[in-house]
Each structure stands twice: as C-alpha cells, then as structure tokens.
Amino acid sequence: MLATAMNPFLSIRFIVAVIGVAFVFRPNPASAVPPPAPLPPVPSANQLAWQENELTLFTHFGMNTFTGRGIGLGTEDPNLFYPTNLDCRQWVRVAKECGFKGIILTAKHHDGFCLWPTATTRHSVASSRWEDGRGDVVRDLTEACKAGGIKLGIYCSPYDRSVTNYDTDRPAYSRYYRQQLSELLSHYGPVFEMWFDGNKANVADWGKVIALVRKLQPRAVVKQGPVLHPVREDIRWVGNEMARAPLENWSVYPAPDSLAAGNQSAKPIWFPLECDTMMNGHWFWDTNPPRSLATLLNYYYTSVGRNSEFLLNVAPDPDGRFSPACVERLREFHRALQRIFGNDYARGRKTRASNVRGNDPAFGPENAVDGNPKTYWAADDGVTNAWLEVDLGGEKTFNVIGTGEEIALGQRVEKYKVEAFMAGHWEPICAGTTIGYRKLDRFPKVIASRVRLTILASRACPAINLFGVYLDTVSPPESFETANALKDAPRRARRRAG
C-alpha cells in the first residue's frame, strides 16, 4: 500500500491466509511487542492480492463488436465475427505500460457466442471464417498475458440467448454452463478473477458453479453473479457503472453499523467492492471518443481512492486492436497518476503520535510515512482514538491526503479527520468514515507546514500503513470542490447489464 505513494501501480504486499490459517505479520523483526490481533473478518490471500492490483482492464470483445448491439440476439451468423488484425499482445503491452495488472476478457457474452472452440455449441469461433475456424481468442490472450506478465481474468455470462432451454430447463442449462466453465478454467492456465454477470443470471445449482471455479482455479477471486445467500463469492459489484464507490465503504459485509442496528442474520465476511465503467460510450466497440483525462482521474479517486478496485473497460475495434485514441488516453492517465502520487510531501518526514503500541518503535508513526509496505503505525489495544502528526519540513501546497489501513489485520477505522497547521493554528481540511485499503481525500489547495490524522473511532486499535500528502495539478479545480469530491454513490443502483 505504501508503495503506491511513489507509484500507485507498484504495490508490493505480503500474503495473508484466511482465518484459521497462519498469518504473516508486518512488525519489525526486532519487535518484542506482539502485533495487533487480526480483527475478523480479514481478507484471504486471493482477496488481498486482488485488492493490490488497483487497476484492471475489462475487455468486451465478441459478436457485438461486429453487429453494434449491446446485447446480442444469440442467432447471429458466426461468420460475422471476423477481426482482420487481432493483436492481443497489443492489449497486454498497453495494459502493462499503463500500470494495469490484469485483463478480463468476455469469453462469452449474453448472445452465447464463444471466443474459444468449445465442444458445447456451434455458436463459436470454430464456426466462423476467421482463421478458417481454427482461431481461439482466449488462447491468444492467454499466451499474450503469459509473455507480457499480465494476469488473465475470464468473463463468461451465465445468461445465454443462443440456447432454447435457458429458462425452460435450468438444471440442463446449468450442466451446459458448467461444461463451458470447465473448458475455460482447465485449458488456458491460471485465472486471477472469474467475473460473473448478474444480469438475468438464473442458473440452477449456483453453488455447483462456484465449487467448480474453486476446484479448477483455487487462486482466482470470484465476482458475485446472482445475488444469493449465503454469499459464496469473493467480491461484489459496486452497483453502478460510474466507477463510484460509496464514501463509507466497508469491505466487511454486512457492514458493522448494520450489525449494531440488529442485523444478525449473517456472520460478517470479507466482501470488498469492485468498480467498473467504460472508456467509450458502450461496453463493446463504438465510435465515441474516450473519456477525458479528468474523468478517468475522477474515476480513480472514487474507486481506488474509496477502498475499491478500478475495472476500466477498453473495447477493441473490429480489427482486434485498442484504438490509438484509447491507447493515448491510457498513457496520459498513467503519466498523470505518476505525477500526482510520485511526490509525497510526508515521505520520510518527522512524525509523532499520541500513542504507540507498547512504546515500541516497531509500531511508531514513522512507519506510516517511511515508504516500507511492511510497516505500520499501531496503537495499544483498547485505544481507538489516537492521532498521528507529520512535520512537512516547511510550508507545502497540497490538495490530496492519502491514508491506508493494514487490512490484513481487518478493516478498523470508523471515523477520522485530517487537520493542517496554518497561520499558527490547526484547521480541519477533510474528514471521513471508513479508510480500508486506501482512501484519497480531495479538497481545495491549502498551504501548511504540518498535518495531523486523528482516528476518532475504530473497531479496534488503528493500524495505519499510509499517510500521504500530495499536490494534484492535473485534475481541474472543480474536482476539489466539496460537492464534487464528496459526491456519493447512487442510492438506487441499476443492475449491471454490460
């Protein structure tokens, strides 16, 4: 997490096992004071690795690329699928140079057309004239990902308009669907995320679907499809297509405040949010220009900067490549993030805190600003109100504060505030509720020589591994106005239909 203060895409985090399996903690080896006990629920190793990705590309490519539809009919002629210059290595190359850690491919969308030569249906690339029926987009992307060092994710729609028994014989369709998943998850190497769409996902025996993924790809995180209980998946959809997580974003599900209000129907689990949106106007290729740089930066602040992951869809054109305009915008986005977060005014500065765990330097406040992802500031057990102060070494101009928790120990902070020492006294500059993996607060520019983070309420002693101070001169000034910076997620979310 702290590595992201230098470069938000070069996170190096340790691996933590699920509850009941050994944890790897982060105090200095010389520490004689035990670290804070994990506060359940905590992320699994897969969930922690997924959170550290921060940025993933979504790639909608298939029959709709050539028909212009958003949701295909399922009766299209397979010969319509004919990319003239498919270049999955270009997708991977662009993803890697722009800081994205993975690519999730729509191996099958709602029209049922399969981008691999499946044995389950003739509605696939094997029936098209592309590469004389010998083509395999999933294989091509898999090989490109392996060569380029990018993680592969799979989207395979539970909804399928190409079959006649989807609604009439759900158990039969479930067997058909599991066979497709078996092919995808057995023949193409490691998959880091299995992305299920919730749109009309009425597949029978959903537990068997999830069990199959767990068996064939045990290191993959599973994105929730149909909303069923008990929850069997690892991550959930944010509920909108604007890459905007709520200001109060608990990875603990149900949220602690709902449990306090009497919702005891389910044992809390670690179930973080994923935010998705489109680079262009639709999920599949269209001629709309890419989103502006300011829009992409705002997406970053409201997704990664609100304890989520940013899943950005970049759709290849009918040739099978990312357009030059999209590629250039991604590069601009990457350069902007490096410029904004590459200079942390708090990095390595003098610190002090109201409480340090056991008075041990292994948990001192300097750990929140030292650039070492293995260290964090922690307070004594029972201390849930504490502050951390950083001397910036002189007056600095800034408009972004970054904070982060050691989420391997659980999500703890319930309320916090940040103040700046200006004109001889402390002034509040931002405040919030949850922090989680990462929280980015924006506000109009201030000039100050010291900053102070105060944890006002916490479920257990705080464990803070990031406190950063940044100046964003790339985003437009209106992005820092309260009405925009604190715009919450929509209350009524519509179902993901991409």
N, C-alpha and C positions, 0 to 999 in steps of 0.2 A: 504493500500500500504506500509506504513512504517513498518507494522508488518512483511512484507516479508524480511526485512533486517535481522531480527533474524531468521526467518524461512519462506522461500518463499511460504510455503503452508498454513500458518495460517493467511491469510489476514482477517481483520475484518473491513468492510467498512460500512458506513451508506447507507441508501436507498434514492435515489433521484427520484422524479417523473418526468414524461415527461413535456415538455414545456406546460404551461397553468395550471399545477397542482402545488401545493405548493412544494417548495424545502426545504431541511433540510441542513443548512449550518454548517460550522465547526469552526468558530471562538470561542475563549474562551467566556463563558457566560458573563464575566465582561466587555467585549469589548464595548466601546462606539462608535467605528468606524464601519460603515457598511462594510460588506464583499464585494468583487468584484461582480459585477453583472454577472450572467451567460452569457456566450458568445455563442449564438446559432450556430450550433445545439449542444445539450447536450444528453448524454445517458439517456434512460429510466431506470426505476428501474430494469427491466429484463436484459437489456444490461449491466448495472453496475454490477449486481450480477454475470452475466456470465463472465465478464472480471476478476473479483476477483477469479474465480475458478483457473485460470492459467493453471492447468493441468487436462486433461480429458482423459479417456481411450476410444478408439474405439475398438469394439469387432465384428469382422467379423466371423460369425458362421452360418452355414446352409448347404445346399446341397453340395456346392462346397468344404466343409471340407472333404467330403467323396468321391468326384469324382476327386479332384485335379485340377479342372478347375478354371480359374479366373472369367470367365463369363459363367454361366450355359446355357444349351440349352432350358430349360423350359419343356422338355419332359422326364426328369429323373423319374425313379421309386421311389415313395415316400418311399419305404422300404429301400432304400439306406441310408436314414437318420436314424442312429442308434447309438447315443452316449451311451457307456456302463457304464459311471460313471459321468454323468452330475453333476457338482458341482458349481452352480452359487454363492454359499456362499464363495467358494474359490476365485472366481473372485473379489467379493466385499471385502473380507478380505485383499487380496493383494493390491487392489486399495487404501484402506484406510490406511494401514500401510505404503504405499509408497507415500502418500501425494496427490493422485488424488481425485478430488472432485466429479466426476461423471463417469458413464459408458454409452456409446451409443451403442445399440445393433442393428445389421442388422436384423430386424424383417422380412424383405423381401428384397432379392437382385434381380438382373436383371433376374434371372431364374424364378421368380414368386413364389418360394416355400415359404410358410408362416410358421413361427415358432410358430404360435398360431392357435387354431382350428377355423378358420374363416368360416363364412357362405357363403363366396363369391366364393370359389373354393374348389375342392377336392385335389388340389396340395398343401397339407399342412401336418403338423404333425398328423392330425386326420386320415390320410390315411396310416400312416406308422405303422410298427410293434413295433416301440419304445413305451414303456409303453402301449402296446395294443391299440394304437390310442387315449389314454387319456392324453398324455403329452402336456405340454404348456411351452415352453422355456421363453416366455415373462412373464408369470405368475411367474415362478420360479425365474427369475432375479428380477422382481418387489418385490417379498417378501424378497429376499436376500438384496436388496437395502434398503428397509424399516427397516429391522432388523439391518443392518450394518451402517446406517446413510450415505449412498452414494446416490447421485442424479441419476435418471434414464433418459436416453435420448433414442429416437427412430429414427432409420433409416428405411424408407420404400421407396424403389426405385420406382420412377414414371415409369421407363422403366420396361416392363414386357414381357418376351419372351414366357410365358406359355399361353397367350391368342391369339386369332386369329384376334381380332379387334383393336389391339393397334394402327396400322397405318391406318386401313380402316374405322374405326368409332370412331373417337376421342371423341365425346360427350358421347357415350355409355361407352367407357373405363373410361372416367373421372368420371362418376357416380359410376362405379365399384370401382375405386380407392378411391373415397371419402367414400364409404362404408367401405373399409378396414381401412382407417384412423379413421373413426368413432369408429370402434371396438377397435382399439389400444388406442385411446385417451379418450375413455369413460370407459373402463373396468379395467384399470390397475393402477389407481392412478395418482399422479402428475408427469408430464414430464417436465424436465427443458430445454431440447433442442429437437426440431424437425429438423432432418437432412435430407434435400432433396439433392439427387444427380443430377447433371446437365447433366449426360451422357444420351443422346437421350431422354431428358425429354420434350416430345412434347404433354403433356397432355393438353386437351382443358380446357377452363374456369379456368385458373390458379388462378384467383382472388377468385373463389369459394373455391379452395383448401386452400388457405391461410386464408380466412374468417372462414373456418371450424376449423382450428387449433386455431385461435384466440378465437373462441367461446368455444371450448371444453377444451383448455389448455391456459387460458389467461396469465399465468405466464411463459410460455415457450418462449424462443427465437427461431426464425425460421431462419435456414440457407438457403441461396439462392439456388434454383434449376436452372431452366432455366433462362437465363439472359433476363429479360423482363423489360420494362419500362412502367409506373413508378415502382420503386422498392417498393415491399410490404413486404419484409423480414427484418430481424434484423442484420444478419451477412453475410459476403461474404467469399468465398473461396480464399485462397492466390494465387492460380493459378499454384501451383507446388506440388509435393509430396515429398518435401525435407525439410518440416518444416522451410522454409526460407522466412521471410517477407522482403520487401524492406527496405533499410536503412532509406529512407524517407517514413514514414508510417503514413498517415493521417487517422484517424477514421472519419474525416469529408469527406463527399462524395457528389459531386465531390470535389477534393482537392482544397484548397483556391488558389493555384497558377494557376490552370486551370480556375478558375473563373476570376482571374485577367487578364488572357490572352484572355478573351472574351467569355468563355463558360458559358453562362447564360441560358442554355436550361432547367435546373432543379434547384429547390430550394435545397440547401445543406441539407443533413440529416446525422444523426449519423449512420455509417455503417462500423463497425470495421472488421478486418480480422481475420480469423481462419486458423491456420497452421496444416496440417496433414501429417503423414508419418507412415511407417511400422516398427515394431520391428524386423520382419524377412524379408524374401525376397519378400513376396507377401502379399496381404490383407488377404487371407484365409490361413489356416494352411499349412505349408510346413516344410521340414526338415532342412532348412537353420539355422545356428546359429543366436542368437540375435545380434543386433547391439552392437558394443563395447561401453564401458562406455564413452570414449572420444567422440564418435559420438553422443550419447544421450546428453551429456553436450553441445556439439556444437548446437544441435537442440534447446536446452533450450535458449541459448544465442540468436539465430537467430529467435526465435518465441516470447516467453515471454519477452526476452530482447530487442525486437523490437516492443513493443506495440501490441502484439497479444496474442492468446492463443495457447497452445500446445496440439494437439489432437494426441495421440500416439496409433496406432493400435496394440493390442496384441491378436492374434488369438488363441482360444482354440484348443487343439488337438482333434482327433476323439473320444477320451474318454469323452471329455467335460470339460477338465481342462486346465489351463495355465501350460505349461511345467516347470519343475524345473529350466531349464536354463534361461527361461524368467523371472521367479519369482526372481531368484537370481540377475539377471541384474537390475531389477527394484529396488530391495533393495539397490544395490550398487549405483544406480543413486540417490536414496533418501538420502543415507548417504553422498554422495558427495555434494549435494546441501546444506545439513545442515552444513557440514564442511566449505564450501566456504562462505556461507552467514550468518552463525551463529556468526561471529565475524566482526562487523562493526567498523572500527577504528574511524569513525566520530561520532559514537553514543555518545551523551551526552557531546560532546566537546564544547569548547568556539567558538562562531561564531560572525561574524559581517557582515553587508551588506551595500551597497551603498545607499539603500532606503528601508524604512519600511512604510507600509501603515499607514498614519496618525500618524506616530511615536508611534504606539500602540504596546506594547509587544505581544498582541494577534496575531499579524501577523509578529512577529520577526523571524530572521533567525534561531534561536534555534529550531523553530518548525520543520524544515526540518531534524533535527538530534535527536529529543527527543524520538523517538520510539512510539509516540502517533499518531494513524491514523486519529485523529480528528483535527489535527492542520496542518498549512502550512504557509510558508513564502510568503507574498504578498507585492507587491509594490503599490504605488499610481496609481490612474487612469491616463492614458496617459504616464506612464513610461514603456517603452518597451525595455529598455537597462539598465540592472542592474546586480550587482554581489553579490555573497554570498561566504564568506570565512570561512574556518574551521581550527582551530588550533588543530593538531592531538596530542598535548601533548608530542612531541618528534618525532624523526625520525622513520618513519614506512616504511616497504616494502610492495608494493601493485601493482596490475596489472588489477584491475577492478574498474570502477566507476559506481555507480547506481544512476539514477535520476528518478524522477516521478513528474507528474503534478496532481493537483486536478481536474481530468477530469469531475467531477460532475459540474464544472463551465465551461466546454468546453475545447477543445484542443487549446492551445495558442502558444506555443513556435515554432518558425520557424527556429531559428539558435542559436547555443550555442557553447561554448568552455570550456575546463577544463584545468587549469594550476596547476603545482606543484612548491612549493618553494624549490629549490635545489641549494646547493652551493652558497647561498646568493642572488639568483635572481629567478624570475618566468620563468618557462619553459612550453610550451604547451605540453600536453600529449594526448589529444584526443579532438575531435570536432564532431559536427553533426548538423542535421537539426531538425527534429521532436523529441519530447520526448514522450508525451502521458502518458498512464498508467504507463509504466515502460520502461526505456532504460538502457541497460547494455553495457558499452564500455570496450573493452579489448585492452591491449597494453602491450609491454614488461615491465618487472618489473622496477619500479622506487623506489627511497628512498627519502622521503620528510617529512618535518615537518608541512607543511601547504598545503591546496588545495583550489582552488578557481573556482567556477562555474560562468561563465559570460553569461547571456542571451543577445545575440547580436541583436535579432529581435523577436518580438512577436506580435500576432494579438491583444492583449490587455495586460494589466499588468500581469506579470507572477504570478502564484500561484503554488509554489513548495512544495510538501509534502514529498519528499525523496531526500537526498543527502548522499549517502553511499560510503564507501571506503573499498575494500575487497582485500584479497590475495587468489588467486586460485592456489594451488599447486597440484591439481588433474589432470587438463587438461594438455595435452602435450605442451611443449614450443611453438611448431609451431602454436598452436591455437591463440597465441597472436601476431603473426606477422601480419603486416598490410594487406598483400594480403589475408590472411585467415579471420582475424577478421572483415574486411570490405568488404567481398565478398557479392555482392548484389544479389537480387533475379533475376532469369532469365527474360530477356525482353520478350521472347515469351513463354507464358505458354501453356502447353497442357491441354486438358480437363481432369477433374477427372474421371477416368474410373473404380475406385475400387468398 
